[in-house]
Amino acid sequence: MRTIATLAMTIVIFFAIPFTVYLTQQQRSLRITANEPPLPPRLIIPMYNDTMVNYIETSFKPYVRGEDILMVGSGGTGVLNMIWVNNTVSRLQTAFPSNQIIGLTSGLANVATMSAQISDSVRTIVYNYEPNFTNIPEFNWDFPTTLQNIDQAADAIRNSGRKASTSPTGRPLLQEALQQYLWDYGVIGQHMDSQIVQTQTYCKQSMSNPTRFQEAINRLLSQYNGSTQNWSPQISVSSLNVNGVSAQQGYDCTQVAAATGISSISVWWHHSEPQYLMDYLKLLRPDADNDGFPDEKENLFGTDPANSASKPETKLYSPTCYDGLDNDLDDTIDSKDPGCPGFNVTSFPTAFLLPLYRPSDWEAYLDAIGPHLAPKDYVVVVVGSPESAGIPSAAMTNLLEKIHKDYPEVEPMIMTAGIANLRQLVSNDLIPNYVNWVGYDYEEGFETEFNWDLQQTKINFQNAGAIVHGAGKKFFTSPQGKNLFDTSLPQWDWNVLAPLQEMVLYQTQHLPNIGDGRSFFLSKVHELKPIFANNNVEFFPELTVGDPATEISVPNGITISHAENLSLSLIEDGFKGIFIWYGHYETPGVITPEISSYLTKFDLQAPTVSITAPANGATVSDTISITADAADNVGVTKVEFYVDTSTKIGEDTTSPYSISWNTNTVSNGAHNLLARAYDAVGNSSSKSVTVTVSNLKVITLRPVADATISKSYPKTNYGSSPYLIDDYNPYRNFLMKFSISGIGSGKVTSAKLRLYVQNPSPLGGLFYNTTTTTWSEKTVTWNTRPMPGSRRATLGRVYSGRWYSVDLTKYITKDGTLSLRVFSTYSDGAIFYSKEKGSSYAPQLVITVQ
């Protein structure tokens, strides 16, 4: 649960020195805060062949922000190739670990296939919906039919546990010939989690009609009731696309969209015209010196001479944003600056060094650090440093076994000082099979062969590497960094030394205490970074966290806030990790609290969570309990519960995690229930189940009109009478009218007319529908009576003072108007109360809907 990045954990056992942490990071995104034009921070970038993927991975990569969405499409007009799709997803995950990757395909058949076969890491699938595509035979301009198709696609996608999106044609938006179909994109948005509206034709039309794209955006905003959430317009930068425009025109349309608050835009492009997209990206994310790296990434360390906004750092952070003094990009990673946006780094791997000189403390130290370990971390066990300390083989073996057993998802490593110790590790078969990395701790006074001379150091690295490689292990070094700041010492040429190992844990812990405490350290590690990168060597600079005044073995210690800020700067600049040393106290088994605070800050391991009830696929009704199990390496702070992914229905802060949910708050049918667990630093994970809600809805209606009509008094209106009379002699009937609503798309399972009897009769009445429903309670008479249609029901003998029901279920199936005329064949007819008698006795139509 590291909030800074995914730390690959390492335990290093070193002579008389406590733990060290090394942090690794995947890419993350930032936002510039000063002088930024009103442009959407997020692009949706499609690709549908290897040529496009290659450009995204190379030329375009520096311009891709962490917020951008990469859309992998297949099956548009050709055959859906899921092998290519999944291989491409894997490639993009490696190249862009912080970016969301989504799938795109055309047609309901392809949507079903993609939903079933695409990589689990893809959480959104887009249903392309436009005319004249052979893969979309279901396309129809009729809007109700379109909604049915979209619902079918959404069901297929959501049944695979993913979010559903669509990319419909935008032609009905403004094209006059298609206005008759009354497409409403806001309604489409209610059926999908998001949508990309194909508005590129209006961007093209705005070249001759400057307001055309704005008209399209305004229409969409109107249909979305002013909301800019969960939908994106689309443009095309291409000369080959019929609706394509130049980079400048595409940029202008982007500004139009951004000015309304739209947060993302889809940018279509053609693989044979990559320069169109490159030019567009450079307009959107400027590159003043045209070196292939946008200014927003260069001005962190003042490395771009052509960028006037680029300034070296000269201050540590304070409670004020140094806009114009400190560069703004770096401000965005300082979560302590209240005027600056916070950051949300998504991954960060660590390594810990455990002191060997106190074997009795190893287990206590590991237990203290263990809760902060994340999957794929490394633990580096340092033995025999200095060389004279020797190798306690039994203790080392026991420690490695404990790490391997208690933390199976982390990778243990071994590091020692001296070539003699390396030989001992190999010759005595002390390296377990599950240990893949063995390192050489190379510093003055630690091994007899140490030498500042470059050539002798090269020979030492070669000899040490030969021993490790001969044992079938990967080789790394941890070289002294004193000559990085002491110019009186011989300087090492890392172009010569770098190819001799696969990883370097560089002892740069002295540098933050030289000069202003920041610039010198950052400048030195940035000089080394490209050398190691060019030789495919993983490079992790070292920092020491701790107070030298109170703690042991931290002569180069720095404060937590200083270490955090330097760490964040390294992460933002693409470093995969940091080697963190820290102090301890004299008390056995007690380590400095700073390291725990530091690691808590960098906790990225998310809790685990599962819904234990109801079960996936269950049918539910009325009010139910939703329960979840959740666990975390440090602690779960709360579990939130949602219906249909985004509607929160409650939360619980204590285990067992449970809430009550009234299923009547949603429609009948399939719904997604999601539980999301959080830890103290905000890491979260979620799991969901699908349930079917099946509730009976009861609709109780009273007449909107009722009246008796008398043949003996053909011109008299009885609409205000509290009685409804059906009698054969004198001949009287009564009329009733109901306005039925609330059935919607539901199924009627029961419809009963309830009447309260005032006067008994052998026959309650013969119930007919009327051929017209326009009669009025206040004016209807025998002379203006509606004619009867078909008999609907018969009510037998009735007694006074009782309620009776007439079954009309088979005749009421949908919303509308029900008009009835009731007759009797008995001279001793029935009398019922009308609606004028009051609500306690008024007639009722009770409809049950499923």
Summary of the structure (lengths in Angstrom):
residues: 850
radius of gyration: 37.1
end to end distance: 45.3
largest distance: 128.3
contacts: 3000
relative contact order: 0.09
helix: 28%
strand: 29%
